[in-house]
Amino acid sequence: MRGFRARLWLTRGAAIKRGRILELAEKRTLFHNPQHEYTRSLLDAVPIPDPRLRRQGTRQAPG
């Protein structure tokens, strides 16, 4: 996730909308290859704090 603190300890994650799980995946898959449009929109809404990454249009997930 691209900016979420949860990335530091998360092994699996879920995108949830109105109480429904829309996507459940391993951390790397969820952040680097989200399958659901809602998950992609959530990740795109997170600001990129590093100006170098922002210019490149990339995000970085630890681990």
N, CA, C and O atoms as CSV, one atom per row, in Angstrom:
chain,resi,resn,atom,element,x,y,z
A,1,MET,N,N,0.820,-0.959,0.000
A,1,MET,CA,C,0.000,0.000,0.000
A,1,MET,C,C,0.910,1.065,0.000
A,1,MET,O,O,0.944,1.751,1.021
A,2,ARG,N,N,1.221,1.183,-0.389
A,2,ARG,CA,C,1.645,2.434,-0.919
A,2,ARG,C,C,1.345,3.550,0.067
A,2,ARG,O,O,0.464,4.371,-0.191
A,3,GLY,N,N,2.026,3.602,1.148
A,3,GLY,CA,C,1.796,4.686,2.075
A,3,GLY,C,C,1.085,4.277,3.340
A,3,GLY,O,O,1.084,5.039,4.307
A,4,PHE,N,N,0.488,3.121,3.374
A,4,PHE,CA,C,-0.191,2.711,4.595
A,4,PHE,C,C,0.837,2.178,5.586
A,4,PHE,O,O,1.743,1.437,5.204
A,5,ARG,N,N,0.704,2.544,6.828
A,5,ARG,CA,C,1.598,2.006,7.849
A,5,ARG,C,C,1.395,0.506,8.021
A,5,ARG,O,O,2.299,-0.198,8.470
A,6,ALA,N,N,0.232,0.027,7.673
A,6,ALA,CA,C,-0.072,-1.394,7.811
A,6,ALA,C,C,0.887,-2.252,6.996
A,6,ALA,O,O,1.077,-3.426,7.313
A,7,ARG,N,N,1.488,-1.699,5.964
A,7,ARG,CA,C,2.411,-2.479,5.139
A,7,ARG,C,C,3.560,-3.042,5.952
A,7,ARG,O,O,4.114,-4.083,5.600
A,8,LEU,N,N,3.923,-2.376,7.025
A,8,LEU,CA,C,5.065,-2.814,7.806
A,8,LEU,C,C,4.821,-4.135,8.514
A,8,LEU,O,O,5.774,-4.871,8.769
A,9,TRP,N,N,3.579,-4.459,8.839
A,9,TRP,CA,C,3.303,-5.702,9.553
A,9,TRP,C,C,2.294,-6.589,8.861
A,9,TRP,O,O,2.049,-7.712,9.301
A,10,LEU,N,N,1.717,-6.113,7.805
A,10,LEU,CA,C,0.676,-6.843,7.103
A,10,LEU,C,C,1.250,-7.998,6.284
A,10,LEU,O,O,2.241,-7.821,5.576
A,11,THR,N,N,0.635,-9.179,6.373
A,11,THR,CA,C,1.015,-10.281,5.494
A,11,THR,C,C,-0.074,-10.526,4.465
A,11,THR,O,O,0.214,-10.908,3.331
A,12,ARG,N,N,-1.313,-10.311,4.852
A,12,ARG,CA,C,-2.452,-10.387,3.941
A,12,ARG,C,C,-3.337,-9.185,4.215
A,12,ARG,O,O,-3.347,-8.642,5.320
A,13,GLY,N,N,-4.067,-8.785,3.213
A,13,GLY,CA,C,-4.942,-7.643,3.396
A,13,GLY,C,C,-6.225,-7.804,2.610
A,13,GLY,O,O,-6.351,-8.691,1.765
A,14,ALA,N,N,-7.163,-6.940,2.899
A,14,ALA,CA,C,-8.454,-6.992,2.230
A,14,ALA,C,C,-8.928,-5.582,1.914
A,14,ALA,O,O,-8.680,-4.644,2.672
A,15,ALA,N,N,-9.606,-5.447,0.792
A,15,ALA,CA,C,-10.306,-4.215,0.466
A,15,ALA,C,C,-11.764,-4.474,0.803
A,15,ALA,O,O,-12.385,-5.399,0.279
A,16,ILE,N,N,-12.299,-3.644,1.686
A,16,ILE,CA,C,-13.661,-3.837,2.172
A,16,ILE,C,C,-14.476,-2.591,1.858
A,16,ILE,O,O,-14.043,-1.470,2.124
A,17,LYS,N,N,-15.648,-2.796,1.297
A,17,LYS,CA,C,-16.545,-1.684,0.987
A,17,LYS,C,C,-17.935,-2.045,1.486
A,17,LYS,O,O,-18.504,-3.065,1.098
A,18,ARG,N,N,-18.473,-1.196,2.351
A,18,ARG,CA,C,-19.806,-1.394,2.921
A,18,ARG,C,C,-19.971,-2.780,3.539
A,18,ARG,O,O,-21.013,-3.421,3.405
A,19,GLY,N,N,-18.911,-3.226,4.221
A,19,GLY,CA,C,-18.980,-4.495,4.937
A,19,GLY,C,C,-18.734,-5.733,4.086
A,19,GLY,O,O,-18.779,-6.850,4.602
A,20,ARG,N,N,-18.477,-5.560,2.809
A,20,ARG,CA,C,-18.218,-6.696,1.924
A,20,ARG,C,C,-16.749,-6.728,1.541
A,20,ARG,O,O,-16.186,-5.698,1.172
A,21,ILE,N,N,-16.123,-7.888,1.622
A,21,ILE,CA,C,-14.741,-8.038,1.187
A,21,ILE,C,C,-14.740,-8.131,-0.327
A,21,ILE,O,O,-15.318,-9.050,-0.908
A,22,LEU,N,N,-14.081,-7.163,-0.960
A,22,LEU,CA,C,-14.015,-7.138,-2.413
A,22,LEU,C,C,-12.755,-7.802,-2.938
A,22,LEU,O,O,-12.738,-8.340,-4.045
A,23,GLU,N,N,-11.689,-7.759,-2.127
A,23,GLU,CA,C,-10.434,-8.383,-2.531
A,23,GLU,C,C,-9.668,-8.794,-1.286
A,23,GLU,O,O,-9.542,-8.023,-0.335
A,24,LEU,N,N,-9.165,-10.003,-1.304
A,24,LEU,CA,C,-8.351,-10.542,-0.217
A,24,LEU,C,C,-7.108,-11.131,-0.861
A,24,LEU,O,O,-7.204,-11.999,-1.728
A,25,ALA,N,N,-5.930,-10.654,-0.432
A,25,ALA,CA,C,-4.704,-11.084,-1.106
A,25,ALA,C,C,-3.497,-10.940,-0.192
A,25,ALA,O,O,-3.564,-10.292,0.852
A,26,GLU,N,N,-2.392,-11.554,-0.603
A,26,GLU,CA,C,-1.111,-11.366,0.071
A,26,GLU,C,C,-0.689,-9.907,-0.112
A,26,GLU,O,O,-1.104,-9.240,-1.060
A,27,LYS,N,N,0.136,-9.433,0.806
A,27,LYS,CA,C,0.531,-8.020,0.813
A,27,LYS,C,C,1.090,-7.559,-0.533
A,27,LYS,O,O,0.632,-6.554,-1.078
A,28,ARG,N,N,2.053,-8.264,-1.062
A,28,ARG,CA,C,2.697,-7.826,-2.302
A,28,ARG,C,C,1.686,-7.763,-3.455
A,28,ARG,O,O,1.697,-6.818,-4.244
A,29,THR,N,N,0.824,-8.761,-3.544
A,29,THR,CA,C,-0.188,-8.778,-4.593
A,29,THR,C,C,-1.163,-7.627,-4.423
A,29,THR,O,O,-1.515,-6.956,-5.393
A,30,LEU,N,N,-1.593,-7.402,-3.208
A,30,LEU,CA,C,-2.570,-6.347,-2.947
A,30,LEU,C,C,-2.021,-4.970,-3.313
A,30,LEU,O,O,-2.745,-4.134,-3.854
A,31,PHE,N,N,-0.736,-4.732,-3.019
A,31,PHE,CA,C,-0.167,-3.416,-3.274
A,31,PHE,C,C,0.377,-3.245,-4.684
A,31,PHE,O,O,0.318,-2.145,-5.233
A,32,HIS,N,N,0.901,-4.301,-5.276
A,32,HIS,CA,C,1.543,-4.180,-6.582
A,32,HIS,C,C,0.682,-4.628,-7.748
A,32,HIS,O,O,0.939,-4.230,-8.884
A,33,ASN,N,N,-0.330,-5.441,-7.500
A,33,ASN,CA,C,-1.173,-5.932,-8.582
A,33,ASN,C,C,-2.616,-6.107,-8.107
A,33,ASN,O,O,-3.160,-7.210,-8.161
A,34,PRO,N,N,-3.238,-5.009,-7.638
A,34,PRO,CA,C,-4.618,-5.129,-7.165
A,34,PRO,C,C,-5.540,-5.524,-8.316
A,34,PRO,O,O,-5.416,-5.010,-9.428
A,35,GLN,N,N,-6.462,-6.437,-8.037
A,35,GLN,CA,C,-7.343,-6.961,-9.080
A,35,GLN,C,C,-8.673,-6.222,-9.164
A,35,GLN,O,O,-9.287,-6.169,-10.230
A,36,HIS,N,N,-9.111,-5.666,-8.073
A,36,HIS,CA,C,-10.423,-5.016,-8.052
A,36,HIS,C,C,-10.268,-3.510,-8.262
A,36,HIS,O,O,-9.348,-2.890,-7.729
A,37,GLU,N,N,-11.164,-2.943,-9.033
A,37,GLU,CA,C,-11.126,-1.503,-9.318
A,37,GLU,C,C,-11.194,-0.670,-8.038
A,37,GLU,O,O,-10.527,0.359,-7.936
A,38,TYR,N,N,-11.984,-1.101,-7.073
A,38,TYR,CA,C,-12.104,-0.363,-5.808
A,38,TYR,C,C,-10.769,-0.353,-5.062
A,38,TYR,O,O,-10.382,0.669,-4.497
A,39,THR,N,N,-10.067,-1.484,-5.059
A,39,THR,CA,C,-8.746,-1.551,-4.417
A,39,THR,C,C,-7.789,-0.594,-5.104
A,39,THR,O,O,-7.050,0.125,-4.432
A,40,ARG,N,N,-7.788,-0.572,-6.422
A,40,ARG,CA,C,-6.912,0.344,-7.166
A,40,ARG,C,C,-7.236,1.793,-6.831
A,40,ARG,O,O,-6.329,2.609,-6.669
A,41,SER,N,N,-8.515,2.120,-6.727
A,41,SER,CA,C,-8.883,3.506,-6.419
A,41,SER,C,C,-8.465,3.887,-5.000
A,41,SER,O,O,-8.058,5.023,-4.761
A,42,LEU,N,N,-8.562,2.954,-4.065
A,42,LEU,CA,C,-8.091,3.235,-2.696
A,42,LEU,C,C,-6.593,3.508,-2.680
A,42,LEU,O,O,-6.137,4.462,-2.050
A,43,LEU,N,N,-5.839,2.679,-3.365
A,43,LEU,CA,C,-4.387,2.839,-3.388
A,43,LEU,C,C,-3.975,4.119,-4.116
A,43,LEU,O,O,-3.020,4.782,-3.712
A,44,ASP,N,N,-4.679,4.461,-5.172
A,44,ASP,CA,C,-4.359,5.681,-5.909
A,44,ASP,C,C,-4.665,6.946,-5.106
A,44,ASP,O,O,-4.113,8.009,-5.390
A,45,ALA,N,N,-5.531,6.838,-4.119
A,45,ALA,CA,C,-5.901,8.002,-3.307
A,45,ALA,C,C,-4.859,8.330,-2.238
A,45,ALA,O,O,-4.897,9.415,-1.659
A,46,VAL,N,N,-3.931,7.412,-1.969
A,46,VAL,CA,C,-2.904,7.632,-0.945
A,46,VAL,C,C,-1.797,8.498,-1.539
A,46,VAL,O,O,-1.236,8.142,-2.575
A,47,PRO,N,N,-1.466,9.634,-0.906
A,47,PRO,CA,C,-0.399,10.491,-1.434
A,47,PRO,C,C,0.959,9.791,-1.372
A,47,PRO,O,O,1.212,8.977,-0.484
A,48,ILE,N,N,1.818,10.120,-2.320
A,48,ILE,CA,C,3.180,9.582,-2.328
A,48,ILE,C,C,4.069,10.637,-1.672
A,48,ILE,O,O,4.273,11.708,-2.244
A,49,PRO,N,N,4.608,10.352,-0.471
A,49,PRO,CA,C,5.350,11.380,0.261
A,49,PRO,C,C,6.743,11.680,-0.305
A,49,PRO,O,O,7.240,12.791,-0.122
A,50,ASP,N,N,7.379,10.733,-0.981
A,50,ASP,CA,C,8.725,10.935,-1.506
A,50,ASP,C,C,8.632,11.603,-2.882
A,50,ASP,O,O,8.105,11.004,-3.819
A,51,PRO,N,N,9.136,12.836,-3.017
A,51,PRO,CA,C,9.011,13.552,-4.293
A,51,PRO,C,C,9.636,12.806,-5.470
A,51,PRO,O,O,9.141,12.906,-6.592
A,52,ARG,N,N,10.722,12.057,-5.229
A,52,ARG,CA,C,11.356,11.306,-6.324
A,52,ARG,C,C,10.422,10.220,-6.840
A,52,ARG,O,O,10.300,10.026,-8.050
A,53,LEU,N,N,9.763,9.513,-5.929
A,53,LEU,CA,C,8.818,8.476,-6.343
A,53,LEU,C,C,7.590,9.096,-6.999
A,53,LEU,O,O,7.032,8.540,-7.945
A,54,ARG,N,N,7.172,10.259,-6.482
A,54,ARG,CA,C,5.997,10.928,-7.038
A,54,ARG,C,C,6.241,11.300,-8.499
A,54,ARG,O,O,5.363,11.112,-9.342
A,55,ARG,N,N,7.451,11.835,-8.808
A,55,ARG,CA,C,7.776,12.210,-10.183
A,55,ARG,C,C,7.795,10.983,-11.086
A,55,ARG,O,O,7.376,11.057,-12.242
A,56,GLN,N,N,8.279,9.849,-10.567
A,56,GLN,CA,C,8.355,8.632,-11.362
A,56,GLN,C,C,6.980,7.977,-11.524
A,56,GLN,O,O,6.770,7.151,-12.413
A,57,GLY,N,N,6.051,8.364,-10.647
A,57,GLY,CA,C,4.727,7.764,-10.685
A,57,GLY,C,C,4.719,6.353,-10.128
A,57,GLY,O,O,3.821,5.566,-10.428
A,58,THR,N,N,5.721,6.033,-9.314
A,58,THR,CA,C,5.795,4.693,-8.724
A,58,THR,C,C,5.635,4.772,-7.227
A,58,THR,O,O,5.807,5.829,-6.619
A,59,ARG,N,N,5.307,3.654,-6.648
A,59,ARG,CA,C,5.189,3.523,-5.210
A,59,ARG,C,C,6.026,2.343,-4.798
A,59,ARG,O,O,6.385,1.502,-5.623
A,60,GLN,N,N,6.331,2.281,-3.546
A,60,GLN,CA,C,7.223,1.247,-3.070
A,60,GLN,C,C,6.636,0.611,-1.827
A,60,GLN,O,O,6.236,1.309,-0.896
A,61,ALA,N,N,6.584,-0.709,-1.808
A,61,ALA,CA,C,6.099,-1.433,-0.625
A,61,ALA,C,C,7.256,-2.196,-0.017
A,61,ALA,O,O,7.963,-2.917,-0.721
A,62,PRO,N,N,7.458,-2.046,1.290
A,62,PRO,CA,C,8.541,-2.811,1.914
A,62,PRO,C,C,8.227,-4.300,1.936
A,62,PRO,O,O,7.068,-4.716,1.904
A,63,GLY,N,N,9.292,-5.087,1.993
A,63,GLY,CA,C,9.133,-6.540,2.111
A,63,GLY,C,C,8.698,-7.104,0.874
A,63,GLY,O,O,8.510,-8.317,0.780
